Amino acid sequence: MQDKPLQIEKVADPDETAVVLRIHGPLLLGNFFPLQTEVRADSSNLLIIDVADMPYIDSAGIGCLVGAHVSRENSGRKLIIVGANERLLTSLKVTKVDQLFTFAPTVEQARAQAGGA
């Protein structure tokens, strides 16, 4: 599982107000830089990171997500994590960073949640 490569699928709304980054594979020390680059380059009002196909995360991957949250929060833009499984949620709880994030079960619900905020 941990040797599966990281793939990032980027899906932008036609109006460019939201971007979805779908993560395929584990988010680890050896492969989180492409995600970090995508997050830093994104200027949308809403960034949705879909982790439904992310089987595993290590501490560097958690740090990457925290960095994404902090950079978006400091610029007044939203970040929502979608499709988090129990393993990811447990990792975030154990490291005591789970409360930093906004979670939604689906991309559609994340958009609705962001629109109503």
Stockholm file with secondary structure:
# STOCKHOLM 1.0

chainA/1-117         MQDKPLQIEKVADPDETAVVLRIHGPLLLGNFFPLQTEVRADSSNLLIIDVADMPYIDSAGIGCLVGAHVSRENSGRKLIIVGANERLLTSLKVTKVDQLFTFAPTVEQARAQAGGA
#=GR chainA/1-117 SS CTTSCCEEEEEECTTSSEEEEEEESCBCTTTCHHHHHHHHHCCCSEEEEEEEECCCBCHHHHHHHHHHHHHHHHTTCEEEEESCCHHHHHHHHHTTCGGGCEEESSHHHHHHHHHTC
#=GC SS_cons         CTTSCCEEEEEECTTSSEEEEEEESCBCTTTCHHHHHHHHHCCCSEEEEEEEECCCBCHHHHHHHHHHHHHHHHTTCEEEEESCCHHHHHHHHHTTCGGGCEEESSHHHHHHHHHTC
//
